[in-house]
């Protein structure tokens, strides 16, 4: 067994599967006018409400260099507002606008549409999600 064979690497199927799933989201999010990273930001805000940029970065495992331009584009499109914290001006909080909140109604079918598009049953997807979370937790230690 060759330890450097591509099929022996855990990184490659994770990478390729991530790209495939992201690509499967593209046609589902296009009618909403969203990119996949924008959708992820909205998922956090729809679930938890106002978050600081730091909290969003932690939830999405994104650094501020990636997140800040993304939030700037989302603000320009009217989905979110960024505001300086009242207690600490260094903190920037992100809120949904009325348009960003209303988009949730249109996005509610996206998870079911993804399941249908991939042809993978819900239990297999749940197992995969648990395995990926475990890998992520271990890698962050």
LINVEN-V165916 format. One record per residue. RES is the residue in one small letter. BURIAL is I if it has 16 or more other C-alpha atoms within 10 Angstrom, else O. Layout:
RES | BURIAL
RES | BURIAL
//
This chain:
x | O
x | O
x | O
x | O
x | O
x | O
x | O
x | O
x | O
x | O
x | O
x | O
x | O
x | O
x | O
x | O
x | O
x | O
x | O
x | O
x | O
x | O
x | O
x | I
x | I
x | O
x | O
x | I
x | I
x | O
x | O
x | O
x | O
x | I
x | I
x | I
x | I
x | I
x | I
x | O
x | I
x | I
x | O
x | I
x | I
x | I
x | O
x | O
x | O
x | I
x | I
x | I
x | I
x | I
x | O
x | I
x | I
x | O
x | O
x | O
x | O
x | O
x | O
x | O
x | O
x | O
x | I
x | O
x | O
x | I
x | I
x | O
x | O
x | I
x | I
x | O
x | O
x | O
x | I
x | I
x | I
x | I
x | O
x | O
x | O
x | O
x | O
x | O
x | O
x | O
x | O
x | I
x | I
x | I
x | I
x | I
x | O
x | O
x | O
x | I
x | I
x | O
x | I
x | O
x | O
x | O
x | I
x | O
x | O
x | O
x | O
x | O
x | O
x | I
x | O
x | O
x | O
x | O
x | O
x | O
x | O
x | O
x | O
x | O
x | O
x | O
x | O
x | O
x | O
x | O
x | O
x | O
x | O
x | O
x | O
x | O
x | O
x | O
x | O
x | O
x | O
//
